[in-house]
Structure formats: structure tokens, C-alpha cells
Amino acid sequence: MSTVVEATDVDGEDPFEGERIEVDDDALRQVSPGAWLGGLASRLDDVATSFIYGDR
């Protein structure tokens, strides 16, 4: 990423300087489709494993 920043940095300003938009991890997990699908995939995997191998 630093190479891209150096290539686009024409003013000599630091792109990481100043205010940032920060999102709380918990809030991001609530709205992130990747987090929802990851949890769903994990549960489906657990069900399939339990079905195939029985309860351990």
C-alpha cells in the first residue's frame, strides 16, 4: 500500500493524517453480510459433521 500512496502523493501531504471514520467491531459484525454468512457456514458445517459422524 505504501507504493500506491507514494505514487499518488503529489502534494507531500500524509494521507493517514487527520480525522478518520472508525466503526465499532460489534456494529460492523451486525451489518456485515460476510459476518452473517460466515456464521451460517459454520453452523451448517457443524450440522453436517454431526449428521455424518454423529454426536461426539
Secondary structure, DSSP 8 states (H G I E B T S, - for coil): -HHHHHHH--S---TT-S------HHHHHHH-HHHHHHHHHHHHHHHHHHHHH---
